[in-house]
Amino acid sequence: MTATSATASPRDTRRRRKNDPESVRADILAVATREFSEKGLSGARIDEIAEKTRASKRMIYYYFSDKETLYLHTLEAAYQKVRLQEAELDLDHLAPLEALCRLVRFTFCHHAKNPDFIRLVMIENIHHGRFLAQSELIQSLNAGVIDVLGDVYSRGVATGCFREGLDPRELHWLISALSFFNVSNQHTFSRIFDWQQTAPENQQKLEDHVTDMVLRYVRVDREAP
């Protein structure tokens, strides 16, 4: 390997950026996710995001116009990631109990592994959902997950294993709330009660407990394992 091929010139770097805009956008969004989740919308700075990416400040403004637009796209990317992963669970081909169990465990584990997502949602709640409300993409993505959960629930009612009268939105709220709290309050809860909540063995117990609680809530026979 020659010195020329081993070390790319600034001109070569700019050419690669120009020829691969999706890679540049993905890089910006990845860094922006960390910055917004750690510092919030008001605390994050475009200058700092540019320093940590392969893009210049000017290029960030070219792709995203301003900081609020970048924040909105960051939110959209975060929601799109989790919804795409949910779609890969292939719940349609599973029995209702197995499908719901898989969805609950996925949600719990996804949130535990993606604290940036939880913090972004918390920050957006500080803004009263103002930016989320501007996004048709997020609205459609979240409507889709209710449709999927509604289908699982309806199949469970039809086969006699789920009790009637439940709202899929409320069921989604229950799953989200139990999984969300595990991340949003892990530091305060662990310190207050002197408990290593994030230890692998404790996380596995909590995942099992959450799954068991949700399944018992929907089952006709609530005492069934």
N, C-alpha and C positions, 0 to 999 in steps of 0.2 A: 504493500500500500504506500502510495506516495504521500508526501506532505500536503500536496494540493488536495488529494481526495480525502485525506484524514481530517483536514480542517476546512470546514465550509466557510466561504467568504460571506460577508453581510449581504452581498448582492445575490448569492446563491440561496441564502436563507429567505430573502424577500421573494425570490422567484418561487420557491417551494410553497410559501404561504399563499401566494397569489393563485397557484395551481391547486391548492387543497384548502378551499375556504371552509369546508365542513369540519376539517380537523382543527382549524384555527378557532372556529366558533365553539367546538367542543372543549378545547383547552381553556378558553375564556370562561365558559360556563362552569367548568370544574373548579377553577380557582375562585370564581365569584361565589359559588356555593359555599365554600369554606369561609370566605370573607364575610358574606352576609349572615351566615349562621353564627359566626363568632362575634360579630360587631354590630349586627343589625343594619337596617337600611341607612340610618343616619350616621352610623360610625364607620361603615365601609367607605373606602376611597378608591376612585378609579386609578389614581397614581399607583397605589399599592397593588391593585389587581394587575395592572400593566407590568409592574416589576416582576411579578411572579408567573407571568405567562410568556408565551413566545410572540406576543402581540404588542404593538405600541399603543400608547394611549389614543392616538389618532385612529388606529385601526379599530379599537373597541368602540369608539364613537361612530365609526363608519358602519359597523355591524348592528349596533344597538341604540344609537342616537343619544341616549342620556342614561344616567344611573338608574332612574326609576324603570326605564324600559329594560335595562339589563336585569334588574331585580325581578321584574315580571317574568322574563324569559327563564330566569333561574328557577323560579317557582314552577313554571310549566314543565321544565325539564325534570324536576324532582318528582312531580306527580306522574309524569309520563313514564318515568323509570319504574315506579312501583306498579302502575297499572299494566304495563307491558309484561312485567314478571308475573303478575297475577294471571294474565291471559295464558301464560305458558304452563299453568297448573293443570290444564286440561280437565276441568271439573265436570264437563258435560258427560264424560265417559265413566264417571265414578258413581257409585251408589251414594244417595244423599248424605248419610252419616259420614262416610269416608270423605266425601267432597267437602263437607263443612269442617271436618277435622283438619283436612289438609289446608284449607283456607285460613283457619284460626292459627295453626302452627306457622304457616308462612308469614302472616301478619306480625305475629309476635317476634319471630326471628328477623324479619326485614327491619322492623323498627329498632331492635337491639343492635343490629349491625350498621344502621344508618342514622346515627345521632344527629348528623347535619340536617337530615330531613325533618326530624322532630323539632329541632331548634328553628328551622325556617317556618314551620307551621306555627310555632309559638310566637315568632316575630310577626307573622302575618295577622295573628289574632290581636296583637298589640295595635295593629293598624285597622282593626275591626273588619278584616277581610276585604278591604277597599281595593287592593290590587287583584286579588283572586276574582272578585266580581267582574273585573274588566276582561277576563280571559274566557272566551268561548271554548277553548281547548280544554281547560281544567273542568269547566262545567260538563262538557260531554264525556270526559274521561271518568268523572265521578258518578255521572248518571249510569255509565256502563257497568260499574262495579255493583251498583244497586240492582241492576237488571240481572247480572250473573247470580248474585246472592238470592234474589227473588226466585230465580229458576230453581236453584238448589232447594230452597225452602218449599216451593210448590210441589216439587217432586217428592220431598219428604212427607208432606201432608197427604199427597195422593197415595203413597205406599203405606201410610198409617204409622210411620215412626216419629213424625213431628206433630206437635199439637197445633190446632188451628188458632187463628186470631192474632198472629204476630205480624208486625210490620217489618219488612226487610231493612228499612232505614234505621229502625230502632235496634235491630239485630246487628247491623253494621256499626252503629254507635257503640254498642256493648263491646264488640270485638276490638274496635279502635281504642276505646277508653282504657280497657285493661292492658292493651299492648303499649299504648302511649305513655301511661303513667310509669311503666317499668323503666322508661328512659328519661322522661322529663323530670322525675323526682328521685332518681337513683342516688344522687349525691347527698341530698338533704336527708332522705330516708335512711341511707346507710349510716350517716353520722349521728343522727338522732337516736337510732336504735342499736348502734354499734354492731352492725351486721354487714357482712361482705355480700351485698346484693348481687354484684356483678361477677362473683365467683362462678365458674362453669357449673358446678353442682347445684348452686342455688338458682341459676338461670334455668337449668333443666327442670327443677322442681316447679318454678313459677310458670314455665311454659306448659307443663302438664296440668297444673292447677287451672290455668286460664282455659285450656282446652276442655277440661272436665266441666268447669262451670258453665261454659257456653253450651256444650252438648246436653247437660242436664236441664238447662233452661228451655231448650227447644223440644226435648224428647217427650213423647207421650208417657213413657215409663221413666220417671226422673230418677229412680233408684237403680236403673240399669248401669252397668259399668261403661 
